Amino acid sequence: MALPRLLNAVPAAPQVRAEIGRAIRALVAEDERRLLHRRHELAAIRQDCEFLANVLREFLWELRKAGFNPDEPRVPDGGQWTTDDGGAVASASVTSDLV
């Protein structure tokens, strides 16, 4: 009666089995080091995202405190405020150095 293929694939010599065990442990240890490194990277990314979210919340709070209302009517594609009848509000013209 023949042994299952898996048992035939494992060498019987103790030295060879020990070497295979060391190789497996080394591979597992490397995977664990990479996983730990990746967890540290993800934690740093989460921390950066939380910081940016707080900065954005503070910025939006300051805008609202200064009277900014995102629901005020604006000229399409220009972002300028308009009057209720759709006319543009008079404002100081801004010249560009790029033109």
ZATOR-920633 format. One record per residue: residue in three letters; x negated, y negated, z of N, C-alpha, C in turn. Coordinates in steps of 0.02 Angstrom, whole numbers, padded with zeros to 5 digits, always signed. Atoms other than C-alpha are relative to their C-alpha. Layout:
ALAXYZXYZXYZ
...
// end
This chain:
MET-00042+00059+00000+00000+00000+00000-00044-00062+00000
ALA+00041+00061+00007-00072-00169-00052+00025-00054+00048
LEU-00018+00055-00044-00076-00319+00063+00032-00056-00041
PRO-00027+00058+00037+00023-00476+00018-00057-00042-00027
ARG+00053+00040+00032-00073-00593-00096-00032-00050+00047
LEU+00027+00049-00045-00094-00723+00041-00054+00030+00045
LEU+00050-00032-00042-00185-00602+00153-00061+00021-00040
ASN+00057-00018+00043-00295-00546+00008-00042-00061-00017
ALA+00036+00061+00019-00343-00728-00028-00045-00025+00056
VAL+00041+00023-00056-00416-00759+00146-00057+00049+00010
PRO+00057-00044-00010-00592-00691+00163-00001+00030+00070
ALA+00002-00035-00064-00620-00566+00302-00060-00019+00042
ALA+00061+00016-00037-00794-00628+00351+00013-00058+00048
PRO-00014+00053-00050-00785-00731+00513-00034-00067-00016
GLN+00035+00062+00017-00915-00856+00452+00037-00039-00054
VAL-00036+00032+00055-00816-00891+00294+00065-00030+00026
ARG-00062+00025-00029-00654-00909+00392-00013-00063+00042
ALA+00018+00058-00041-00740-01030+00512-00014-00060-00045
GLU+00015+00054+00047-00805-01133+00365+00064-00028-00030
ILE-00064+00022+00028-00631-01140+00289+00038-00041+00053
GLY-00033+00037-00054-00560-01195+00458-00030-00069+00009
ARG+00032+00065-00007-00690-01334+00472+00019-00046-00058
ALA-00019+00040+00058-00650-01393+00296+00072-00026+00005
ILE-00070+00020-00009-00464-01396+00332+00005-00055+00053
ARG-00002+00051-00053-00491-01493+00494-00029-00066-00024
ALA+00029+00062+00026-00602-01619+00404+00049-00035-00047
LEU-00049+00030+00045-00470-01645+00270+00058-00031+00039
VAL-00055+00025-00041-00333-01666+00400-00022-00064+00037
ALA+00025+00058-00036-00441-01788+00500-00003-00061-00047
GLU+00004+00054+00049-00471-01893+00343+00070-00027-00016
ASP-00069+00021+00012-00284-01896+00307+00026-00040+00059
GLU-00023+00036-00059-00250-01950+00486-00032-00069+00005
ARG+00033+00065+00000-00380-02090+00473+00032-00046-00051
ARG-00033+00041+00052-00300-02152+00311+00070-00021+00023
LEU-00067+00015-00024-00127-02143+00389-00003-00054+00054
LEU+00007+00050-00052-00184-02241+00541-00018-00068-00029
HIS+00019+00062+00033-00267-02371+00430+00060-00032-00035
ARG-00060+00024+00035-00107-02386+00327+00051-00029+00049
ARG-00046+00026-00051-00003-02408+00485-00023-00069+00025
HIS+00026+00065-00021-00118-02551+00539+00013-00053-00054
GLU-00014+00046+00055-00100-02631+00367+00073-00021+00000
LEU-00071+00014+00000+00089-02618+00375+00020-00044+00059
ALA-00015+00042-00058+00093-02692+00550-00022-00072-00012
ALA+00024+00067+00015-00011-02840+00490+00046-00034-00051
ILE-00047+00028+00049+00106-02865+00341+00065-00020+00034
ARG-00061+00017-00037+00258-02860+00456-00010-00064+00041
GLN+00014+00059-00041+00177-02988+00570-00003-00063-00044
ASP+00001+00056+00047+00141-03102+00420+00070-00019-00023
CYS-00069+00013+00023+00321-03085+00360+00040-00034+00055
GLU-00035+00032-00056+00388-03129+00533-00023-00072+00008
PHE+00026+00068-00005+00274-03281+00539+00030-00044-00054
LEU-00028+00039+00055+00332-03340+00368+00075-00012+00008
ALA-00072+00009-00012+00515-03312+00414+00011-00054+00052
ASN-00006+00053-00051+00491-03421+00569-00016-00068-00028
VAL+00018+00063+00032+00406-03557+00467+00058-00024-00044
LEU-00056+00017+00043+00550-03553+00342+00060-00023+00042
ARG-00055+00021-00043+00680-03561+00481-00011-00070+00028
GLU+00016+00067-00026+00592-03712+00557+00007-00052-00054
PHE-00005+00047+00056+00580-03796+00387+00074-00015-00016
LEU-00071+00010+00014+00766-03769+00353+00034-00040+00056
TRP-00027+00037-00056+00808-03833+00527-00018-00074-00006
GLU+00021+00070+00008+00707-03991+00496+00037-00034-00058
LEU-00038+00029+00056+00794-04017+00328+00071-00017+00022
ARG-00069+00013-00023+00966-04002+00408+00001-00057+00050
LYS+00003+00054-00049+00914-04115+00551-00009-00068-00035
ALA+00011+00062+00037+00859-04245+00422+00060-00019-00043
GLY-00060+00018+00037+01031-04240+00342+00007+00035-00068
PHE-00006-00036+00064+01000-04123+00194+00061+00045+00001
ASN-00059-00043+00006+01159-04039+00136-00004+00035-00068
PRO+00006-00036+00064+01138-03904+00003+00065+00001-00039
ASP-00064-00001+00035+01324-03920-00039+00017-00066-00033
GLU-00014+00064+00033+01312-04102-00098-00005+00009-00075
PRO+00002-00008+00073+01347-04121-00285-00066-00024-00029
ARG+00063+00017+00033+01194-04126-00396+00007+00006-00075
VAL+00002-00005+00073+01155-04150-00580-00026+00069-00018
PRO+00024-00067+00020+01138-03978-00664-00072-00003-00026
ASP+00070-00009+00021+00956-03925-00691-00045-00058+00019
GLY+00043+00056-00020+00893-04087-00616-00011-00003+00074
GLY+00006+00001-00072+00926-04067-00432+00014-00068+00031
GLN-00013+00067-00026+00967-04253-00417+00072-00002+00027
TRP-00067+00008-00027+01116-04304-00312+00043-00040-00049
THR-00046+00036+00043+01269-04367-00403+00054-00033+00042
THR-00059+00028-00033+01419-04472-00359+00056+00050-00007
ASP-00056-00046+00004+01586-04387-00337+00029+00005-00071
ASP-00028-00002+00068+01636-04434-00516-00048+00031-00051
GLY+00046-00034+00045+01486-04343-00590-00056-00043-00025
GLY+00054+00044+00022+01376-04496-00622-00061+00007+00044
ALA+00061-00006-00039+01196-04493-00567-00007-00059+00047
VAL+00013+00052-00049+01151-04592-00412-00062-00037-00021
ALA+00058+00040+00018+01032-04735-00447-00057+00016+00048
SER+00058-00012-00043+00858-04696-00382-00061-00030-00033
ALA+00063+00027+00027+00682-04761-00403-00027+00051-00051
SER+00027-00047+00049+00604-04689-00559-00070+00020+00020
VAL+00065-00027-00017+00453-04580-00538-00037+00013-00065
THR+00040-00011+00061+00316-04584-00669-00049+00055+00013
SER+00047-00057-00007+00203-04438-00701-00065-00018-00033
ASP+00066+00009+00029+00017-04444-00733-00012+00050-00055
LEU+00010-00053+00048+00038-04291-00842+00023-00020-00070
VAL-00027+00019+00065+00129-04381-00983-00048-00045-00037
// end
